């Protein structure tokens, strides 16, 4: 396959990786507190490190994290997100998935 096609299909040297993050917030957390948590999480754990996150939020979170620019999330990104969540007292049942192909 030609380099141009590999690039369009994110294959070979153009493959990009991301990881899944799952966690739970207390069900009795107010909507304002959920919003404050979301703002802090996005600013401090995601945006600050050049990452993007997409998925559901509320009390049951299941999101996928990738690098904001072209390229791949790395082990250091998994560790940064995990550490931030583990330092948040209201977060429970944290699961950080392995790096996987972000386009499959």
N, C-alpha and C positions, 0 to 999 in steps of 0.2 A: 504494500500500500504506500502511496506517495506521501511525503511529509505533509503537504497541504491537507490531504484527506485525514491523516492521523490527527492533525491539529483541530480540524473541524469536529472530529468525533471524540476528542479528548482521549486518544489512545497512545500507547507507547510512552515516549518522552513527554507527552502533553497530558498524561493522566493526572487527575486531581483527586485528592483525598479529603475526607471530612469524617466527622464522628457524631454518633447519636448521644444525646444526654437526656436522661429521665430522672425526675425527682418529684417529690410531693411537698406541698405546703399544707399547714393545718387547715382543715375544712371550716373552722370558725374564724379564720383570718378575714378581716373586713375588706371590702372592695378597695377602700383607700389604701390599706396596708398592702394588698396584692399589687396595686398600681405602683406604690412606692418601691416594693421589692423588684418589680419588673424594670422600672426606670434605673435602679441601682445596678441590677444584674446586667442590663444592656450596656450601660455606660462603663462600668468597672471591669466586667469579665469578658465582654464581647467587643464593643467598639474600641476600647483602649488598646486592645491587642491586634487590631486590624482584622477582626473576624466578622462573619455574618451568621445570624441564627434565624431559622424559620421553623414554625410549627405551632402547636397549641400551647396555651397558657391558661391560667386560672389556678386551681389547686393541684391539678395533675399535669405536669409538664412533660412533653415528649417533643424534643426539638432536634434539629440537625444543624451542626456547626461546620462552616467552611471558612476558608480564607476569603476576605473581601476582594482582594485583587486576584488576578490570575495566578495560579499556583496551588499548593496544597497546605492544609493544616498539618501540623507536626505534633510529635509527642509532647513537646513543650507547651503547645496550646491546650492539649487534653489536660495536662497537669495544672496549668493556670486556671482553667475553668473548674476543675475538680477542687482545687484548693480554695477558690473563692466560695464555692457552694458549701464545702465542709466548714468554713469559717462563718457561715450564716446560720445562726441558732434555730431559725424556724424551718429550715430545710431538712427533710427526711427521705430515706430510701433512695439515695443517690446512686445512679448507675451511669457510668461513662463507657460507651462502647469503643471498640477498637477502630483504628483508622480503616476506612473502607472507600472504595471508588465512589466519588460523589456523583457520578453521572450514570451509574447503573442501579 
